[in-house]
Amino acid sequence: MNLVARLVGILALGLTLIPPALFAAGKLADAPMKTAMLAGAVLWFVAAPLWLKGGE
């Protein structure tokens, strides 16, 4: 479970950081960028507590 949470967390960070760079480069429109960033934020808030909770 921890490995899955880490992979989802890394994917979520990518969805939060890469779309604005693509938008700034003119490769991505406004609406898809916002959708990808929203999905990344939701995934991050789901995966990060599982990934970073510590213990075990």
ChimeraX attribute file (.defattr): number of C-alpha atoms within 10 A of each C-alpha:
attribute: neighborCount
match mode: 1-to-1
recipient: residues
	/A:1	7
	/A:2	14
	/A:3	10
	/A:4	12
	/A:5	19
	/A:6	17
	/A:7	13
	/A:8	19
	/A:9	24
	/A:10	17
	/A:11	15
	/A:12	24
	/A:13	16
	/A:14	15
	/A:15	22
	/A:16	23
	/A:17	13
	/A:18	13
	/A:19	22
	/A:20	19
	/A:21	13
	/A:22	13
	/A:23	15
	/A:24	11
	/A:25	9
	/A:26	10
	/A:27	10
	/A:28	14
	/A:29	13
	/A:30	12
	/A:31	9
	/A:32	12
	/A:33	19
	/A:34	16
	/A:35	14
	/A:36	18
	/A:37	21
	/A:38	15
	/A:39	14
	/A:40	23
	/A:41	17
	/A:42	12
	/A:43	20
	/A:44	24
	/A:45	12
	/A:46	15
	/A:47	21
	/A:48	16
	/A:49	12
	/A:50	17
	/A:51	18
	/A:52	12
	/A:53	9
	/A:54	8
	/A:55	4
	/A:56	4
